[in-house]
Amino acid sequence: MDVITIALVLLLAVVLSGFISRALPWSIPRPLVQIFLGGVIGLAADLRVELDPDIFFLLFLPPLLFLDGWRIPKEKLLKDAKTVLELALGLVLFTVIGVGLFINWMIPAMPLPVAFALAAVLSPTDPIAVSAIAARVPIPKRLMHILEGESLLNDASGLVCLRFAIAATLTGAFSLYDATLNFLWVALGGIAVGVLVTWSITRAKEWIARRYGEESGSQILISLLIPFASYLVAEHLHCSGILAAVSAGVTMSIAEVTGQTLAATRIRRNTVWDMIQFALNGIIFVLLGEQLPTILAGAVETVRVTGHHDPGWLIIYVLAINVALAALRFAWVWVSLSLTLFRANLRGRTMNRPSWRLVAATSLAGARGRSRWPVS
């Protein structure tokens, strides 16, 4: 009964957040309202959610990432593929090294491999946070597609950096060759699993529909099960379950270009998925707020480990790390843009330099959400 009660309270908080965010005279993003409501629940009610990382990731990540991959415009993503890869791969590695060194310098009590592990957790942007925070912010569509593509693909590079930072902490050894092979397996393996699982299921579904007719309820349920199947198979093979879910969504959209699914099924399915997206996104941010009192309660002990006794140092550390993340991201975007313009000039092409506001927006819009990996 306690689990059911908690689930109902979380859903009620999600519903109330929609009313409150629309009623407020200020344009406050709904996720911030949901975090606040979660904090109120954590302080006022005797409801404590014990988060098991494996269960949490399995319940929330596959459907949401699958939907992001399904609905992201493919032609626009391909158009800016080079920029997306630069952010998803190069920027993550650059951030891990830069922020890791900065954290080790700022907190000498933290060993360098541990600092790199923390930087690896913080470096990838979060597709759910990016989409939710930017939902009510007037961001240019092309920039939004780039940010979404980056956040969907940067999991593999961040995950590999995290794994090898942990391995270096435990063993004191690091192998660039092993890291490269591990990255290829995590990234390419995850993408391949998502494609194969989705393609196999959609082909079988279409064959059954042609022979025996189509049932909307079954079709919708199959679309709900595909991301979980892709995620579980990839995790079993030690690939990226997140990339598997994303590639499953992309494959789903490509597989349905033929339009063989009935229009009525498509309409009902879209409605179901919209409801799932709204509910799961909201619960994630409410849970984040509900966990904050417990997290802050352990702040004093966390600061003491660094050699200080004033909890205010934790705020200083958080602000300094966030400034470092933004500064490194700005530097990467600026240098990458300058090199792109330089190469274009060498080829005789004329390109207008984007305004500094667009560069700043690209640098600041990389939202970090909840950690996507169990690091315990």
C-alpha positions as CSV (number, residue, x, y, z in Angstrom):
1,M,0.0,0.0,0.0
2,D,2.9,2.4,0.8
3,V,4.2,2.1,-2.8
4,I,0.8,2.7,-4.3
5,T,0.3,5.7,-2.0
6,I,3.6,7.2,-2.9
7,A,2.9,6.7,-6.7
8,L,-0.5,8.4,-6.4
9,V,1.0,11.4,-4.4
10,L,3.7,11.8,-7.0
11,L,1.1,11.8,-9.9
12,L,-1.0,14.3,-8.0
13,A,2.0,16.6,-7.6
14,V,2.6,16.4,-11.3
15,V,-1.0,17.4,-12.0
16,L,-0.8,20.3,-9.5
17,S,2.5,21.5,-11.0
18,G,0.7,22.1,-14.3
19,F,-2.0,24.2,-12.7
20,I,0.5,26.2,-10.6
21,S,2.9,26.9,-13.5
22,R,0.0,28.2,-15.6
23,A,-1.5,30.3,-12.7
24,L,1.8,32.0,-11.7
25,P,2.2,35.5,-13.2
26,W,5.9,34.7,-14.0
27,S,7.1,32.4,-16.7
28,I,8.5,29.7,-14.5
29,P,9.3,26.4,-16.2
30,R,7.1,23.5,-14.9
31,P,10.1,21.4,-13.9
32,L,11.1,24.0,-11.3
33,V,7.6,24.0,-9.9
34,Q,7.7,20.2,-9.7
35,I,11.1,20.3,-7.9
36,F,9.6,22.7,-5.4
37,L,6.5,20.5,-4.8
38,G,8.7,17.5,-4.4
39,G,10.7,19.4,-1.7
40,V,7.5,20.3,0.1
41,I,6.4,16.6,0.0
42,G,9.8,15.6,1.3
43,L,9.6,18.1,4.2
44,A,5.9,18.0,5.1
45,A,4.9,14.4,4.5
46,D,6.3,11.2,5.9
47,L,7.0,9.8,2.4
48,R,10.4,8.6,1.6
49,V,11.3,7.0,-1.7
50,E,14.2,4.7,-1.7
51,L,15.7,4.9,-5.2
52,D,17.3,1.8,-6.6
53,P,19.3,3.1,-9.5
54,D,18.7,0.0,-11.7
55,I,15.0,0.1,-11.2
56,F,14.7,3.9,-11.6
57,F,16.7,3.9,-14.8
58,L,14.7,0.9,-16.2
59,L,11.3,2.5,-15.5
60,F,12.0,6.1,-16.6
61,L,14.8,6.3,-19.2
62,P,13.8,3.8,-21.9
63,P,10.4,5.2,-22.8
64,L,11.4,8.8,-22.5
65,L,14.6,8.5,-24.6
66,F,12.8,6.2,-27.1
67,L,10.2,8.9,-27.6
68,D,12.9,11.6,-28.0
69,G,14.6,9.5,-30.7
70,W,11.2,8.8,-32.3
71,R,10.1,12.4,-32.6
72,I,13.4,14.3,-33.3
73,P,13.5,15.6,-36.9
74,K,15.9,13.2,-38.7
75,E,16.7,15.4,-41.7
76,K,17.6,18.3,-39.4
77,L,19.7,16.1,-37.2
78,L,21.6,14.8,-40.2
79,K,22.2,18.3,-41.4
80,D,23.9,19.3,-38.2
81,A,25.5,15.9,-37.6
82,K,29.0,17.2,-37.5
83,T,28.2,19.8,-34.9
84,V,26.2,17.3,-32.8
85,L,29.2,14.8,-32.8
86,E,31.6,17.5,-31.9
87,L,29.5,18.3,-28.8
88,A,28.6,14.7,-28.0
89,L,32.1,13.3,-28.2
90,G,34.8,16.0,-28.2
91,L,33.1,18.3,-25.7
92,V,32.5,15.5,-23.2
93,L,36.2,14.4,-23.2
94,F,37.3,18.1,-23.0
95,T,34.9,18.7,-20.1
96,V,36.0,15.6,-18.2
97,I,39.7,16.5,-18.4
98,G,39.2,20.2,-17.7
99,V,36.6,20.0,-14.9
100,G,38.4,17.0,-13.4
101,L,41.6,18.9,-13.0
102,F,39.7,21.9,-11.7
103,I,37.9,19.8,-9.0
104,N,41.2,18.2,-8.0
105,W,42.8,21.6,-7.7
106,M,39.9,23.1,-5.7
107,I,39.4,20.1,-3.4
108,P,42.9,18.5,-2.9
109,A,41.3,15.9,-0.6
110,M,39.6,14.4,-3.7
111,P,42.0,12.1,-5.7
112,L,42.4,12.9,-9.4
113,P,40.7,9.7,-10.7
114,V,37.7,10.4,-8.4
115,A,37.6,14.0,-9.7
116,F,37.6,12.7,-13.2
117,A,34.7,10.3,-12.3
118,L,32.7,13.2,-10.9
119,A,33.4,15.3,-14.0
120,A,32.3,12.3,-16.2
121,V,29.0,12.2,-14.4
122,L,28.5,16.0,-14.9
123,S,29.8,16.3,-18.4
124,P,26.9,14.8,-20.5
125,T,23.8,16.9,-20.9
126,D,20.4,15.3,-20.2
127,P,17.8,15.0,-23.0
128,I,14.9,15.0,-20.6
129,A,16.2,18.1,-18.7
130,V,17.0,19.9,-22.0
131,S,13.5,19.2,-23.4
132,A,11.7,20.0,-20.2
133,I,13.5,23.2,-19.3
134,A,13.5,24.6,-22.8
135,A,9.8,23.8,-23.4
136,R,8.7,27.4,-22.4
137,V,11.9,29.2,-23.5
138,P,12.1,30.8,-27.0
139,I,15.1,28.8,-28.3
140,P,15.7,28.8,-32.0
141,K,14.5,25.5,-33.5
142,R,17.9,24.6,-35.1
143,L,19.7,25.2,-31.9
144,M,17.1,23.1,-30.0
145,H,17.6,20.2,-32.5
146,I,21.4,20.4,-32.0
147,L,21.1,20.4,-28.2
148,E,18.6,17.5,-28.3
149,G,20.9,15.5,-30.6
150,E,23.9,16.2,-28.4
151,S,22.1,15.1,-25.3
152,L,20.8,11.9,-26.9
153,L,24.3,10.8,-28.1
154,N,26.8,11.9,-25.5
155,D,25.9,9.1,-23.1
156,A,28.5,6.7,-24.5
157,S,31.5,9.1,-24.2
158,G,30.5,10.1,-20.7
159,L,29.9,6.5,-19.6
160,V,33.2,5.3,-20.9
161,C,35.0,8.2,-19.2
162,L,33.2,7.2,-15.9
163,R,34.0,3.5,-16.2
164,F,37.7,4.2,-16.7
165,A,37.9,6.8,-14.0
166,I,36.5,4.3,-11.6
167,A,38.9,1.6,-12.8
168,A,41.8,4.0,-12.4
169,T,40.7,4.8,-8.9
170,L,40.5,1.1,-8.0
171,T,43.5,-0.2,-9.8
172,G,45.7,2.8,-10.5
173,A,46.0,1.8,-14.2
174,F,44.6,3.3,-17.4
175,S,44.8,1.9,-21.0
176,L,43.9,4.1,-23.9
177,Y,43.6,1.0,-26.1
178,D,41.1,-0.6,-23.8
179,A,39.2,2.7,-23.4
180,T,38.9,3.0,-27.2
181,L,37.6,-0.5,-27.6
182,N,35.2,-0.1,-24.7
183,F,33.8,3.1,-26.2
184,L,33.2,1.4,-29.6
185,W,31.5,-1.5,-27.9
186,V,29.3,0.7,-25.6
187,A,28.3,3.1,-28.4
188,L,28.1,1.0,-31.5
189,G,26.8,-2.0,-29.6
190,G,24.0,0.0,-28.0
191,I,23.0,1.5,-31.3
192,A,23.0,-1.8,-33.1
193,V,20.9,-3.5,-30.4
194,G,18.3,-0.8,-30.6
195,V,18.1,-1.0,-34.4
196,L,18.0,-4.8,-34.5
197,V,15.4,-5.2,-31.8
198,T,13.1,-2.6,-33.2
199,W,13.4,-3.7,-36.8
200,S,12.7,-7.3,-35.8
201,I,9.7,-6.5,-33.7
202,T,8.2,-4.1,-36.3
203,R,8.6,-6.6,-39.1
204,A,7.0,-9.3,-37.1
205,K,4.2,-6.9,-36.1
206,E,3.5,-6.0,-39.7
207,W,3.5,-9.6,-40.8
208,I,0.9,-10.5,-38.2
209,A,-1.2,-7.4,-39.0
210,R,-1.3,-8.4,-42.7
211,R,-2.4,-11.9,-42.0
212,Y,-4.8,-11.4,-39.1
213,G,-5.6,-7.7,-39.1
214,E,-4.5,-4.9,-36.8
215,E,-5.6,-4.4,-33.3
216,S,-4.9,-0.9,-31.9
217,G,-4.5,-1.9,-28.3
218,S,-1.8,-4.5,-29.2
219,Q,0.0,-2.1,-31.5
220,I,0.2,0.5,-28.8
221,L,1.3,-2.0,-26.2
222,I,4.1,-3.2,-28.5
223,S,5.3,0.3,-29.0
224,L,5.5,0.6,-25.2
225,L,7.5,-2.6,-24.8
226,I,10.1,-1.9,-27.6
227,P,12.2,0.6,-25.6
228,F,12.3,-1.7,-22.5
229,A,13.3,-4.7,-24.7
230,S,16.1,-2.7,-26.4
231,Y,17.4,-1.3,-23.1
232,L,17.4,-4.7,-21.3
233,V,19.2,-6.5,-24.1
234,A,21.8,-3.8,-24.4
235,E,22.5,-3.7,-20.7
236,H,22.8,-7.5,-20.6
237,L,25.5,-7.2,-23.3
238,H,27.2,-4.4,-21.4
239,C,26.4,-1.9,-24.1
240,S,24.7,1.5,-23.6
241,G,21.0,0.9,-22.9
242,I,20.4,4.6,-23.3
243,L,21.8,4.6,-26.9
244,A,19.8,1.5,-27.5
245,A,16.6,3.2,-26.5
246,V,17.4,6.3,-28.6
247,S,18.3,4.2,-31.7
248,A,15.2,2.2,-31.2
249,G,13.1,5.4,-31.4
250,V,14.9,6.5,-34.5
251,T,14.5,3.1,-36.1
252,M,10.8,3.1,-35.2
253,S,10.2,6.4,-37.0
254,I,12.0,5.2,-40.1
255,A,10.3,1.8,-40.1
256,E,6.9,3.5,-40.1
257,V,7.6,5.8,-43.1
258,T,5.6,3.3,-45.2
259,G,2.4,4.3,-43.2
260,Q,1.1,0.8,-42.9
261,T,-0.2,1.4,-39.4
262,L,-3.8,2.5,-39.3
263,A,-4.5,6.3,-38.8
264,A,-6.7,5.5,-35.8
265,T,-3.9,3.5,-34.2
266,R,-1.4,6.3,-34.8
267,I,-3.8,8.9,-33.2
268,R,-4.5,6.8,-30.1
269,R,-0.8,5.9,-29.8
270,N,0.3,9.5,-29.9
271,T,-2.2,10.3,-27.1
272,V,-0.9,7.5,-24.9
273,W,2.7,8.5,-25.5
274,D,2.0,12.2,-24.7
275,M,0.4,11.2,-21.4
276,I,3.4,8.9,-20.6
277,Q,5.9,11.6,-21.4
278,F,4.0,14.2,-19.2
279,A,3.7,11.8,-16.3
280,L,7.2,10.4,-16.3
281,N,8.9,13.7,-16.9
282,G,7.0,15.2,-14.0
283,I,7.6,12.4,-11.6
284,I,11.4,12.6,-12.3
285,F,11.5,16.2,-11.2
286,V,9.1,15.7,-8.3
287,L,11.4,12.9,-7.1
288,L,14.4,15.2,-7.4
289,G,12.7,17.7,-5.2
290,E,11.7,15.0,-2.7
291,Q,15.3,13.8,-2.4
292,L,16.7,17.2,-1.8
293,P,16.1,17.4,2.0
294,T,17.9,14.1,2.4
295,I,20.8,15.2,0.2
296,L,21.2,18.5,2.0
297,A,21.0,16.7,5.4
298,G,24.3,15.0,4.5
299,A,25.9,18.2,3.2
300,V,27.7,18.8,6.5
301,E,29.5,15.5,6.5
302,T,30.4,15.9,2.8
303,V,32.0,19.2,3.6
304,R,34.0,17.8,6.5
305,V,35.6,15.3,4.2
306,T,37.1,18.2,2.3
307,G,38.6,19.6,5.4
308,H,36.1,22.4,6.1
309,H,33.4,22.7,8.9
310,D,31.2,25.4,7.4
311,P,28.4,23.9,5.1
312,G,28.6,27.1,3.1
313,W,31.6,25.7,1.4
314,L,29.4,23.2,-0.4
315,I,27.5,26.0,-2.1
316,I,30.9,27.5,-3.1
317,Y,31.9,24.2,-4.6
318,V,28.7,23.8,-6.5
319,L,28.8,27.3,-7.9
320,A,32.4,27.0,-8.9
321,I,31.9,23.6,-10.7
322,N,28.9,25.0,-12.6
323,V,30.9,28.1,-13.6
324,A,33.7,25.8,-14.8
325,L,31.3,23.7,-16.8
326,A,29.8,26.7,-18.5
327,A,33.2,28.3,-19.2
328,L,34.6,25.1,-20.8
329,R,31.5,24.7,-22.9
330,F,31.7,28.3,-24.0
331,A,35.3,27.9,-24.9
332,W,34.6,24.7,-26.9
333,V,31.7,26.2,-28.8
334,W,33.7,29.4,-29.6
335,V,36.8,27.5,-30.8
336,S,34.7,25.0,-32.8
337,L,32.8,27.8,-34.5
338,S,36.0,29.7,-35.3
339,L,37.5,26.6,-36.9
340,T,34.4,26.0,-38.9
341,L,34.4,29.5,-40.3
342,F,38.2,29.2,-41.0
343,R,37.7,26.0,-43.0
344,A,34.8,27.6,-44.9
345,N,37.0,30.6,-45.8
346,L,39.7,28.3,-47.1
347,R,37.2,26.7,-49.4
348,G,36.0,30.0,-50.7
349,R,32.7,29.9,-48.9
350,T,31.3,32.9,-47.1
351,M,29.7,32.3,-43.8
352,N,28.3,34.9,-41.4
353,R,29.5,34.6,-37.8
354,P,26.6,34.0,-35.5
355,S,26.0,36.6,-32.8
356,W,27.6,36.2,-29.5
357,R,24.2,35.8,-28.0
358,L,23.7,32.6,-30.0
359,V,27.1,31.3,-28.9
360,A,26.2,32.1,-25.3
361,A,22.8,30.4,-25.6
362,T,24.5,27.3,-26.9
363,S,26.9,27.3,-24.1
364,L,24.4,27.9,-21.3
365,A,21.6,25.7,-22.7
366,G,23.3,22.4,-22.0
367,A,21.1,21.4,-19.1
368,R,22.4,18.8,-16.6
369,G,19.6,16.6,-15.2
370,R,19.8,13.5,-13.0
371,S,22.8,11.2,-13.3
372,R,22.0,8.5,-15.8
373,W,24.3,5.8,-14.4
374,P,24.4,4.0,-11.1
375,V,27.9,4.7,-9.8
376,S,27.7,2.8,-6.6
